[in-house]
Amino acid sequence: MMNQDATPLPSPLPGLALRGLLTLGGIAALIAMMVDLGISPVALAGGFTKLGVFLLAMFPPSDGGDLPRILKSLLETLAMALAGTTLAVLVAAPLGFLGARTVVGQPAFHFLFRRMLDFFRGVPVLVWALIFVAAFGLGPFGGVIALAVADIPSLSKLFAEAIENCDRGPVEGTRAAGGSRLHEIRFALAPQVAPILASQSLYYLESNFRNAAVLGIVGAGGIGFELEERIRIFAFDEVAFIVLLYMVAVALLDSLSRRLRSALA
């Protein structure tokens, strides 16, 4: 016998209609953006045709007789990444302690400090490179400063989060023994976070080695300058040689960094 008090199930049609309208709206917005950006089958076909010509011109790769110069630029790129990362770590480490709420317990300061880091994190490293190359002139110095300034906010935030997740037992023990706040940082927090900070710094070194190549294209020196110069004169066989050499260098650095991070874990 049917229950007279049973509540009828709601119809799924309104929900389906709404999802259908949202889907159609999303597709229409995507098509409008593609039209505005000039993305069309004709443009894609033309671009891939030229890309095929460029790829054919890349083989066989050649150093163009400039191998010593290319190797020097590659080492310069590694030096830029290493110097930029080192500067960033030296600045970010104390900022990380300031940004940790377990070290500085002022909520207002913590909020403003974190928002300031988020603000500067929003500026890409390429923009910093353009600014510092304009300020300091062409060459790797502007690239080093750009890498450091771009990394400081992100590393500071990562360091602060690592410090906040530390075991509070050693801190309480140092405090109970009459230690000052500096003693807590030196003997209770620093030994715990040092391996984590070192691992994160190595990861940023890998990233900066890749970014440094891009910075050279805007005049910050390194291997990117060599790439930009050869692309401009359509020497794609030399471009292929530089890219392959750079890929090998990145792979070697990643492997070394991964082993060091495993040792620190």
C-alpha positions as CSV (number, residue, x, y, z in Angstrom):
1,M,0.0,0.0,0.0
2,M,1.5,3.4,-1.0
3,N,2.4,5.7,1.8
4,Q,0.3,8.9,1.6
5,D,3.0,10.9,3.5
6,A,5.8,10.2,1.1
7,T,7.5,13.4,-0.2
8,P,7.8,13.5,-4.0
9,L,11.4,13.5,-5.4
10,P,12.5,16.9,-6.9
11,S,12.7,16.9,-10.6
12,P,16.3,16.8,-12.0
13,L,15.4,18.9,-15.0
14,P,16.1,22.4,-13.5
15,G,19.6,21.2,-12.4
16,L,20.3,19.7,-15.8
17,A,19.1,22.8,-17.6
18,L,21.4,25.0,-15.4
19,R,24.4,22.8,-16.0
20,G,23.7,22.8,-19.8
21,L,23.5,26.6,-19.8
22,L,26.7,26.9,-17.9
23,T,28.4,24.5,-20.3
24,L,27.2,26.4,-23.3
25,G,28.3,29.7,-21.8
26,G,31.7,28.3,-21.1
27,I,32.1,27.0,-24.7
28,A,30.9,30.4,-26.0
29,A,33.4,32.2,-23.8
30,L,36.2,29.9,-25.0
31,I,35.4,30.4,-28.6
32,A,35.2,34.2,-28.1
33,M,38.7,34.2,-26.5
34,M,40.1,32.1,-29.3
35,V,38.7,34.5,-31.9
36,D,40.1,37.5,-30.0
37,L,43.6,35.9,-29.7
38,G,43.6,34.9,-33.4
39,I,43.7,31.2,-32.7
40,S,42.3,29.4,-35.8
41,P,43.0,26.3,-37.8
42,V,44.7,28.4,-40.5
43,A,47.0,30.1,-38.0
44,L,47.9,26.8,-36.4
45,A,48.6,25.1,-39.8
46,G,50.8,28.0,-40.9
47,G,52.7,28.0,-37.6
48,F,53.3,24.3,-37.5
49,T,54.5,24.5,-41.1
50,K,57.2,27.1,-40.2
51,L,58.0,25.0,-37.1
52,G,58.6,22.0,-39.2
53,V,61.0,24.0,-41.4
54,F,62.9,25.2,-38.2
55,L,63.1,21.6,-36.9
56,L,64.6,20.4,-40.2
57,A,67.1,23.2,-40.0
58,M,68.2,22.1,-36.6
59,F,69.8,18.9,-37.8
60,P,72.5,18.1,-37.5
61,P,73.3,20.2,-34.5
62,S,76.5,22.2,-34.7
63,D,78.5,24.4,-32.3
64,G,79.4,26.7,-35.2
65,G,83.0,26.7,-34.0
66,D,82.0,28.6,-30.8
67,L,82.1,25.7,-28.3
68,P,84.4,27.5,-25.8
69,R,82.2,30.6,-25.8
70,I,79.0,28.4,-25.4
71,L,80.6,26.5,-22.5
72,K,81.6,29.8,-20.9
73,S,78.0,31.1,-21.2
74,L,76.7,27.9,-19.7
75,L,79.0,28.2,-16.7
76,E,78.0,31.9,-16.4
77,T,74.3,30.8,-16.3
78,L,75.1,28.3,-13.5
79,A,77.0,31.0,-11.6
80,M,74.0,33.3,-11.9
81,A,71.7,30.7,-10.6
82,L,74.0,29.8,-7.7
83,A,74.7,33.5,-6.8
84,G,71.0,34.4,-7.0
85,T,69.9,31.5,-4.9
86,T,72.6,32.1,-2.3
87,L,71.6,35.7,-1.9
88,A,67.9,34.8,-1.7
89,V,68.6,32.2,1.0
90,L,70.7,34.6,3.1
91,V,67.8,37.1,3.1
92,A,64.9,34.7,3.3
93,A,66.2,32.7,6.3
94,P,65.8,35.5,8.8
95,L,62.6,36.7,7.1
96,G,61.3,33.1,7.5
97,F,61.8,33.3,11.3
98,L,60.1,36.7,11.4
99,G,57.1,35.3,9.4
100,A,56.6,32.2,11.6
101,R,53.8,32.8,14.0
102,T,55.5,30.5,16.5
103,V,58.4,32.9,16.7
104,V,56.7,36.3,16.3
105,G,53.3,35.9,17.9
106,Q,51.8,39.3,16.9
107,P,48.8,38.5,14.7
108,A,48.7,41.9,13.0
109,F,52.4,41.8,12.2
110,H,52.1,38.2,10.9
111,F,49.2,39.1,8.7
112,L,50.9,42.2,7.2
113,F,54.2,40.4,6.7
114,R,52.6,37.5,4.9
115,R,50.5,39.8,2.7
116,M,53.7,41.7,1.8
117,L,55.4,38.5,0.7
118,D,52.3,37.5,-1.4
119,F,52.4,40.9,-3.0
120,F,56.0,40.6,-4.2
121,R,55.5,36.9,-5.1
122,G,53.1,38.1,-7.8
123,V,55.9,39.7,-9.8
124,P,57.5,37.2,-12.3
125,V,61.3,36.9,-12.4
126,L,61.3,38.1,-16.0
127,V,59.7,41.4,-15.0
128,W,62.4,41.8,-12.3
129,A,65.0,41.0,-14.9
130,L,63.7,43.8,-17.2
131,I,63.8,46.2,-14.3
132,F,67.3,45.4,-13.0
133,V,68.8,45.2,-16.5
134,A,67.5,48.7,-17.1
135,A,68.9,49.8,-13.8
136,F,72.3,48.1,-13.8
137,G,72.9,47.6,-17.5
138,L,73.3,44.5,-19.7
139,G,75.1,41.6,-18.2
140,P,74.7,38.9,-15.5
141,F,74.6,41.2,-12.5
142,G,71.1,42.3,-13.2
143,G,70.0,38.7,-13.7
144,V,71.5,37.6,-10.3
145,I,69.6,40.4,-8.5
146,A,66.4,39.5,-10.4
147,L,66.7,35.9,-9.4
148,A,67.3,36.8,-5.8
149,V,64.5,39.3,-5.5
150,A,62.1,36.9,-7.2
151,D,63.0,34.0,-4.8
152,I,63.1,35.9,-1.5
153,P,59.3,36.1,-1.0
154,S,58.6,32.5,-1.9
155,L,61.5,31.1,0.1
156,S,60.6,33.2,3.1
157,K,57.1,31.8,3.1
158,L,58.3,28.2,2.7
159,F,60.9,28.7,5.5
160,A,58.2,30.3,7.8
161,E,55.9,27.3,7.2
162,A,58.7,24.9,8.0
163,I,59.5,26.7,11.2
164,E,55.9,26.7,12.3
165,N,55.7,22.9,11.9
166,C,58.7,22.3,14.1
167,D,58.4,20.2,17.3
168,R,57.8,22.5,20.2
169,G,59.4,20.2,22.7
170,P,63.0,21.4,22.3
171,V,61.7,25.0,22.3
172,E,59.9,24.5,25.6
173,G,63.0,22.7,27.0
174,T,65.3,25.6,26.1
175,R,62.8,28.1,27.6
176,A,62.5,26.1,30.8
177,A,66.3,26.1,31.1
178,G,66.3,29.9,31.1
179,G,67.3,30.4,27.4
180,S,66.4,33.6,25.6
181,R,64.4,33.8,22.3
182,L,67.7,33.8,20.4
183,H,68.7,30.6,22.2
184,E,65.4,29.0,21.2
185,I,66.1,29.8,17.6
186,R,69.7,28.7,17.7
187,F,69.5,25.5,19.7
188,A,65.8,24.4,19.3
189,L,64.5,25.6,15.9
190,A,67.5,25.9,13.6
191,P,68.7,22.2,14.0
192,Q,65.2,21.0,13.1
193,V,64.6,23.2,10.1
194,A,68.2,23.3,8.6
195,P,67.8,20.1,6.5
196,I,64.4,21.3,5.2
197,L,65.7,24.7,4.4
198,A,68.7,23.2,2.6
199,S,66.4,20.9,0.6
200,Q,64.1,23.7,-0.5
201,S,67.1,25.9,-1.4
202,L,68.5,23.1,-3.6
203,Y,65.2,22.9,-5.4
204,Y,65.2,26.6,-6.1
205,L,68.7,26.3,-7.4
206,E,67.5,23.9,-10.0
207,S,64.6,26.2,-10.9
208,N,66.9,29.2,-11.1
209,F,69.3,27.4,-13.5
210,R,66.3,27.1,-15.9
211,N,65.1,30.6,-15.3
212,A,68.6,32.1,-15.8
213,A,68.5,30.9,-19.4
214,V,65.3,32.9,-20.1
215,L,66.8,36.0,-18.4
216,G,69.7,36.0,-20.9
217,I,67.2,36.6,-23.7
218,V,66.4,40.0,-22.1
219,G,70.0,41.0,-21.8
220,A,71.0,39.4,-18.4
221,G,73.8,37.4,-19.8
222,G,74.4,33.7,-19.8
223,I,73.3,31.0,-22.2
224,G,70.1,32.8,-23.0
225,F,72.0,35.5,-24.8
226,E,73.7,33.0,-27.0
227,L,70.3,31.4,-27.9
228,E,68.7,34.8,-28.7
229,E,71.6,35.8,-30.9
230,R,71.4,32.6,-33.0
231,I,67.6,32.5,-33.2
232,R,67.8,36.1,-34.5
233,I,70.2,35.0,-37.4
234,F,68.3,31.7,-38.0
235,A,71.2,29.5,-37.1
236,F,69.0,26.8,-35.9
237,D,71.6,24.1,-36.0
238,E,73.5,26.0,-33.4
239,V,70.3,26.6,-31.5
240,A,69.7,22.8,-31.3
241,F,73.3,22.3,-30.1
242,I,72.9,24.8,-27.3
243,V,69.5,23.4,-26.3
244,L,70.8,19.9,-26.1
245,L,73.8,20.9,-24.2
246,Y,71.7,22.9,-21.8
247,M,69.3,19.9,-21.3
248,V,72.2,17.7,-20.4
249,A,73.5,20.3,-17.9
250,V,70.0,20.6,-16.3
251,A,69.7,16.9,-16.0
252,L,73.1,16.6,-14.3
253,L,72.2,19.4,-11.9
254,D,68.8,17.9,-11.1
255,S,70.5,14.5,-10.4
256,L,73.1,16.0,-8.1
257,S,70.5,18.1,-6.3
258,R,68.2,15.1,-5.9
259,R,71.0,13.0,-4.3
260,L,71.8,15.9,-1.9
261,R,68.1,16.3,-1.0
262,S,67.9,12.6,-0.3
263,A,70.9,12.8,1.9
264,L,69.4,15.6,3.9
265,A,66.0,13.9,4.3
